[in-house]
Amino acid sequence: MQEAAIPTPNQSPAIEPIIRAEKIEKYYAQPSENRIQVISATDLSIIPGEIVALLGPSGSGKSTMLRMLTGLSTPSAGQVYWHNKPVAEAEINVSIVFQSFALFPWLTVLQNVEAPLQARGVPAEERRARSLKMLDTVGLDGFESAYPKELSGGMRQRVGFARALVVEPEVLFMDEPFSALDVLTAENLRSELLELWANKTMPTKAVFIVTHNIEEAVLLADRIIVLGRNPGHIRTDFKVHLAQPRDRKSEPFTQLVDFIYKVLTKPDVAPAEAPDQTGPKVRDQRQMHYQMLPHARPGGMAGLLELLLDKGGRDDIYRLADDLAFEIDDLLPIVDAAQLLGFLQIEEGDAAITESGTAFANSEILRQKELFRTAALANVLLLRQIRRALETKSDHTVPEDFFLDMLDEQFSEEECLRQMETAVAWGRYAELFDFDSGRRRFILPDAQEEEIAAAEVAK
């Protein structure tokens, strides 16, 4: 019987890391003296003999971290080393499998897999043999002459996986490589990857996989890193002490999955030490003015609360996601939104409905709107500011740009627009304000009715 999986902090290995990141950061300049920080100062190493999984909620910078480690993106501060040489000066040997791998549409499956070998000058006979073997490994034997347009999305991703692996990289990076595949195909590819890794049939010395699937991370990884967001920072980094193959139903496995869910859903679990900021002022979003609104709809929150009531008012977030057939990245924004509004509390990885959440779930639609309005004004600064500005203005209208300019000090341009979209959806539902999408202006509901009545009189 396997011993219980007790996560322990990852200790710096004595052996030389293949890739070492020292105090790497990513931030973007703003017109003011502040900067939008995407990833705070972070140390991270990839050593031989490990499969490392990087987990984190949407917006925590997982893909940004991968790109900096591979040299595709330059850190705003800090340095990435390849065998103790700066990445910019080293000849790195990595491959990357992206979520949607770009294939050459004019080449056959075999030619696509051969392409990187051809670019490296591998003789035709050898590259053909290696490519055919890799295609067989990922289950595409018989599709060598097919073109990408003839394949399903999952099969195209398999080609991308084969093309990355065929060059025998020292470190194989994967950015959610199995998310586009059906369940059985994904499971087969995971098994194939573990078999290749365990049997050392590929010279790849380390694997670094970005994933949002907690079970996938626990199934595959020797080490798991969990990121927090606003800005991205390491919440916890620990070894996985479970022997392969791993049993999803075993108690140690489920304990480890539960632990990671708690880290993802409870801010005070395994907190990372705040980085020592030096140099020009960098704005840390964990200390900023506005909360980041989770991109969830009121209807989704109501449905989640009703489901919780059916379960006695409390349930494990892992089981909730499983019951709803949701990935954690799909469920967490709804949980975060309900928690922000005071409808839920997160305790030890469980979602527990509050008194106000119970009232919201049990009420008719008009009463739900009233309760939502009260909660939004009490807990969401942006909505409160919009409402007060509308009440203060003599014409009871305010341009959207006024609030976008304030959000711009804290969020990227894309995130500003997403925050505003969520604020508009919540405000309309709560009848805090109306929004004229043509003029891009907020309007008090009564003021809009008066404006329409005045226009009718003028006719």
C-alpha positions in Angstrom: 0.0 0.0 0.0 1.3 3.5 -0.9 2.3 5.8 1.9 0.2 9.0 2.3 1.2 11.8 0.1 2.3 14.6 2.3 3.5 17.6 0.2 6.8 18.8 1.3 8.6 22.0 0.1 10.9 21.4 -2.8 14.6 21.7 -1.8 17.2 23.0 -4.1 18.9 20.0 -5.6 22.7 19.4 -5.4 22.9 18.5 -9.1 23.2 21.2 -11.7 19.9 22.3 -13.1 19.3 22.3 -16.8 17.3 25.6 -16.6 17.6 28.0 -13.7 15.6 31.2 -13.3 16.7 33.9 -10.9 14.3 36.6 -9.8 12.6 36.7 -13.2 9.7 39.1 -13.5 7.3 40.2 -16.3 5.7 43.6 -16.3 4.4 46.2 -18.7 5.1 49.9 -18.7 2.2 52.4 -18.1 2.0 56.1 -18.8 2.2 56.7 -15.1 5.2 55.8 -12.9 3.6 52.4 -12.1 3.9 49.2 -14.1 1.4 46.4 -14.5 3.2 43.4 -13.0 2.2 40.0 -14.5 4.8 37.8 -12.7 6.6 38.9 -9.5 10.2 38.1 -8.8 10.5 34.3 -9.0 13.2 31.7 -8.6 12.7 28.3 -10.3 14.9 25.4 -11.5 14.3 22.5 -13.8 16.7 19.6 -13.0 17.3 16.3 -14.8 15.1 13.3 -14.0 11.9 15.3 -13.2 8.5 15.8 -14.7 7.4 19.2 -13.4 3.8 20.3 -13.5 2.9 24.0 -13.3 -0.7 24.7 -12.1 -2.5 27.9 -11.4 -5.8 29.7 -12.0 -6.5 31.6 -15.2 -4.5 34.8 -15.4 -1.7 33.5 -13.1 0.9 33.7 -15.8 1.5 30.0 -16.5 2.1 30.3 -20.2 4.1 33.5 -19.7 6.4 31.6 -17.3 6.8 28.8 -19.8 7.8 31.3 -22.5 10.4 33.0 -20.3 11.9 29.6 -19.3 12.3 28.6 -23.0 13.7 31.9 -24.2 10.7 32.7 -26.3 10.0 35.8 -24.1 12.6 37.9 -22.3 12.0 38.6 -18.6 11.5 42.2 -17.7 13.9 41.7 -14.9 16.1 38.8 -13.7 17.8 36.1 -15.8 17.2 32.6 -17.1 20.2 30.3 -17.4 20.7 27.2 -19.6 23.4 25.1 -18.0 24.6 28.2 -16.1 24.8 30.2 -19.3 22.3 33.1 -20.0 19.7 31.8 -22.4 20.5 34.5 -24.9 24.1 33.2 -25.2 23.4 29.4 -25.0 22.4 26.8 -27.6 19.3 25.5 -25.9 17.7 22.2 -26.8 14.0 22.3 -26.0 10.8 21.5 -27.8 7.3 23.0 -27.0 3.9 21.5 -27.5 1.3 24.2 -27.4 -2.4 23.9 -26.7 -3.1 24.3 -30.4 0.0 23.2 -32.4 0.5 25.0 -35.7 1.0 22.5 -38.5 2.1 23.2 -42.1 -1.1 22.7 -44.0 0.7 22.0 -47.3 2.8 19.1 -45.7 1.6 15.6 -44.9 1.6 14.3 -41.4 5.0 12.5 -41.9 6.5 15.6 -43.5 5.3 17.8 -40.6 7.0 15.5 -38.1 10.1 15.3 -40.3 10.3 19.2 -40.6 12.4 19.9 -37.5 14.7 17.1 -38.2 15.2 18.3 -41.7 16.0 21.8 -40.3 18.7 20.2 -38.2 20.2 18.5 -41.2 19.3 14.9 -40.2 19.7 12.6 -43.2 16.5 11.7 -45.0 16.5 8.0 -44.2 17.1 8.6 -40.5 14.5 11.3 -40.1 11.9 9.2 -41.9 12.6 6.2 -39.6 12.5 8.4 -36.4 9.3 10.1 -37.5 7.5 6.9 -38.4 8.4 5.5 -35.0 7.1 8.6 -33.2 3.9 8.6 -35.2 3.3 5.0 -34.2 4.0 5.9 -30.6 1.3 8.6 -30.5 -1.2 6.4 -32.3 -1.1 7.9 -35.9 0.3 4.8 -37.7 -1.5 4.7 -41.1 -2.0 8.5 -41.3 1.5 9.3 -42.6 0.2 10.5 -46.0 -2.8 12.5 -44.7 -2.9 16.3 -44.6 -3.8 18.3 -41.5 -7.1 19.3 -43.0 -8.1 15.6 -43.1 -7.5 15.1 -39.3 -9.6 15.9 -36.3 -8.4 18.6 -33.9 -7.2 15.9 -31.5 -5.3 14.1 -34.2 -3.6 17.3 -35.3 -2.5 17.9 -31.7 -1.0 14.3 -31.8 1.0 15.3 -34.8 2.3 18.4 -32.9 3.2 16.1 -30.0 5.1 13.8 -32.2 6.9 16.6 -34.0 8.1 18.1 -30.7 9.3 14.7 -29.3 11.0 13.5 -32.5 13.9 16.0 -32.1 14.8 14.4 -28.7 14.8 17.6 -26.7 16.8 17.8 -23.5 13.7 19.5 -21.9 10.2 18.9 -23.3 7.8 21.8 -22.6 4.1 21.3 -22.9 1.4 24.0 -22.6 -1.9 22.1 -21.8 -1.1 19.6 -24.5 -4.0 17.2 -23.7 -6.8 19.7 -23.3 -8.0 19.5 -26.9 -8.1 15.7 -26.9 -11.0 13.3 -26.0 -10.7 11.6 -22.7 -9.5 8.2 -24.0 -7.0 9.7 -26.4 -5.6 12.0 -23.7 -5.3 9.1 -21.3 -3.5 7.0 -23.8 -1.0 9.8 -24.6 -0.3 10.4 -20.9 0.4 6.7 -20.5 2.6 6.7 -23.6 4.5 9.7 -22.2 5.0 8.0 -18.9 6.1 4.8 -20.6 8.7 6.6 -22.7 9.9 8.5 -19.7 10.1 5.4 -17.4 11.8 3.2 -20.0 14.2 6.0 -21.0 13.5 5.3 -24.7 13.8 9.0 -25.4 16.8 11.1 -24.3 14.6 13.9 -22.9 16.1 14.7 -19.5 13.2 16.7 -18.1 9.5 17.5 -18.8 7.8 20.7 -17.9 4.0 20.6 -18.3 1.6 23.5 -17.9 -1.9 22.2 -17.0 -5.1 23.3 -15.4 -6.1 19.7 -14.7 -5.1 18.8 -11.1 -5.5 15.0 -11.5 -3.3 15.1 -14.6 -0.6 16.9 -12.6 -0.8 14.3 -9.8 -0.8 11.4 -12.3 2.3 12.6 -14.2 4.5 14.9 -12.1 7.4 14.2 -9.8 7.1 17.8 -8.7 4.2 20.3 -8.7 4.4 24.1 -8.6 1.2 26.0 -7.9 1.0 29.7 -9.0 -1.1 32.4 -7.5 -2.2 35.5 -9.4 -2.3 39.3 -9.3 0.7 39.1 -10.0 1.8 35.6 -10.7 3.8 34.1 -7.9 4.7 30.7 -6.5 2.2 29.6 -3.8 3.8 26.2 -3.2 6.5 24.0 -4.8 6.7 20.4 -3.6 7.8 16.8 -4.5 5.2 14.1 -5.2 6.1 10.9 -3.3 3.8 8.5 -5.0 5.1 5.5 -7.0 4.2 5.0 -10.6 1.7 3.9 -11.9 -0.6 6.0 -9.7 -4.1 5.0 -8.7 -6.6 7.8 -9.0 -8.9 6.1 -6.4 -6.2 5.6 -3.7 -6.4 7.7 -0.6 -2.9 9.2 -1.0 -3.8 10.3 -4.5 -7.1 11.9 -3.5 -5.4 13.6 -0.5 -2.9 15.2 -2.7 -5.6 16.4 -5.2 -7.6 17.9 -2.3 -4.5 19.6 -1.0 -3.9 21.3 -4.4 -7.6 22.3 -4.6 -7.2 24.0 -1.2 -4.2 25.9 -2.3 -6.0 27.1 -5.4 -9.1 28.1 -3.7 -7.9 29.4 -0.3 -5.5 32.3 -0.4 -4.0 31.7 3.0 -2.9 28.1 2.3 0.9 27.7 1.7 1.4 31.5 0.9 4.5 32.5 -0.9 6.9 35.0 0.7 6.5 38.5 -0.8 9.4 39.3 -3.1 11.8 42.1 -2.2 11.1 44.8 -4.8 14.0 47.0 -5.7 14.5 49.7 -8.4 11.7 51.6 -10.0 8.3 51.2 -8.4 6.4 48.2 -9.6 2.8 48.0 -8.7 1.9 44.8 -7.0 -1.7 43.9 -7.9 -2.2 42.1 -4.5 -2.1 45.5 -2.9 -4.1 47.4 -5.5 -7.3 49.4 -5.3 -9.8 47.3 -7.3 -10.6 43.7 -6.9 -10.2 41.6 -10.0 -13.8 40.6 -10.8 -14.2 36.9 -11.6 -15.7 36.5 -15.1 -18.9 34.7 -14.0 -22.5 35.4 -14.6 -25.2 35.8 -11.9 -27.1 32.8 -13.3 -24.0 30.6 -12.9 -23.7 31.7 -9.3 -27.4 31.0 -8.7 -27.1 27.5 -10.2 -24.0 26.7 -8.0 -25.8 27.9 -4.9 -28.9 25.8 -5.6 -26.7 22.8 -6.2 -25.0 23.4 -2.9 -28.3 23.6 -1.1 -29.3 20.3 -2.5 -26.1 18.9 -1.0 -26.8 20.3 2.5 -25.2 23.6 2.0 -21.6 22.4 1.8 -19.5 20.3 -0.5 -15.9 19.7 -1.6 -15.0 21.8 -4.6 -13.3 18.8 -6.2 -16.6 16.9 -6.0 -18.6 19.9 -7.2 -16.4 20.1 -10.3 -16.8 16.4 -10.9 -20.6 16.5 -10.5 -20.9 19.4 -13.0 -18.3 17.8 -15.4 -16.4 21.1 -15.1 -12.7 21.7 -15.3 -11.4 23.6 -12.3 -10.7 26.7 -14.4 -14.4 26.7 -15.4 -15.7 26.3 -11.9 -13.3 28.6 -9.9 -14.5 31.9 -11.4 -18.1 31.1 -10.3 -16.8 30.1 -6.9 -14.6 33.2 -6.6 -17.5 35.5 -7.6 -19.9 33.9 -5.1 -17.3 34.2 -2.4 -16.6 37.9 -3.4 -20.3 38.7 -3.0 -20.5 36.9 0.4 -22.7 34.1 -0.8 -20.0 31.4 -0.2 -17.2 30.8 2.2 -14.2 28.5 1.3 -13.1 26.4 4.2 -10.5 23.7 3.9 -11.2 23.2 0.2 -15.0 23.0 0.8 -17.6 25.5 -0.5 -20.0 26.4 2.3 -23.1 28.5 1.5 -23.7 31.5 3.7 -26.9 32.9 5.1 -27.1 35.5 2.4 -26.3 32.8 -0.2 -29.1 30.6 1.0 -31.5 33.5 0.8 -30.3 34.3 -2.7 -30.7 30.7 -3.9 -34.2 30.3 -2.4 -35.6 33.6 -3.7 -37.7 34.5 -6.8 -35.9 36.4 -9.5 -36.9 39.9 -8.3 -35.8 39.2 -4.8 -32.6 37.7 -6.1 -31.9 40.9 -7.9 -32.4 42.9 -4.7 -30.0 40.6 -2.8 -27.5 40.7 -5.6 -27.6 44.5 -5.6 -27.1 44.8 -1.9 -24.1 42.3 -2.0 -22.6 44.1 -5.1 -22.7 47.5 -3.5 -21.2 46.2 -0.2 -18.4 44.2 -1.8 -17.5 45.5 -5.2 -15.7 48.9 -5.3 -16.1 49.4 -9.0 -19.8 48.9 -9.0 -20.2 51.1 -6.0 -18.2 53.9 -7.7 -20.2 53.7 -10.9 -23.5 53.9 -9.0 -22.3 56.9 -6.9 -21.0 58.8 -9.9 -24.3 58.4 -11.6 -26.2 59.6 -8.6 -23.9 62.6 -8.3 -23.9 63.8 -11.9 -26.8 66.2 -12.8 -27.6 64.3 -16.0 -27.1 60.9 -14.3 -24.8 59.6 -17.0 -21.0 58.8 -17.0 -18.8 57.8 -19.9 -17.3 54.3 -19.8 -13.8 55.8 -20.5 -13.8 57.5 -17.1 -13.7 54.1 -15.3 -11.5 52.5 -18.0 -8.8 55.2 -17.3 -8.8 54.3 -13.6 -8.7 50.5 -14.3 -5.8 51.1 -16.8 -3.5 51.9 -13.8 -4.0 48.4 -12.5 -4.9 46.0 -15.4 -3.7 45.4 -19.0 -5.8 46.9 -21.8 -7.4 43.5 -22.5 -8.2 42.8 -18.9 -9.6 46.3 -18.4 -12.2 45.5 -21.1 -13.0 42.2 -19.6 -13.4 43.8 -16.1 -15.8 46.3 -17.6 -17.8 43.7 -19.4 -18.3 41.8 -16.2 -19.1 45.0 -14.3 -21.8 45.9 -16.9 -23.3 42.4 -16.7 -23.5 42.4 -12.9 -24.7 46.0 -12.8 -27.5 45.4 -15.3 -28.6 42.3 -13.5 -28.7 44.1 -10.2 -30.5 47.1 -11.9 -27.8 49.4 -10.5 -27.5 51.1 -13.9 -28.1 50.7 -17.6 -25.5 50.8 -20.2 -25.8 52.5 -23.6 -23.5 50.4 -25.8 -23.8 52.8 -28.7 -22.6 55.9 -26.7 -20.5 53.8 -24.3 -22.1 55.5 -21.3 -23.6 54.4 -18.0 -27.1 55.6 -17.2 -29.2 55.5 -14.1 -32.3 53.4 -14.9 -34.8 56.1 -13.9 -32.7 58.7 -15.8 -33.0 56.6 -19.0 -36.8 56.4 -18.6 -37.0 60.2 -18.1 -34.8 60.7 -21.2 -37.1 58.5 -23.3 -40.2 60.3 -22.0 -38.7 63.7 -22.8 -37.8 62.6 -26.3 -41.5 61.5 -26.8 -42.7 64.8 -25.6 -40.4 66.7 -27.9 -41.9 64.8 -30.9 
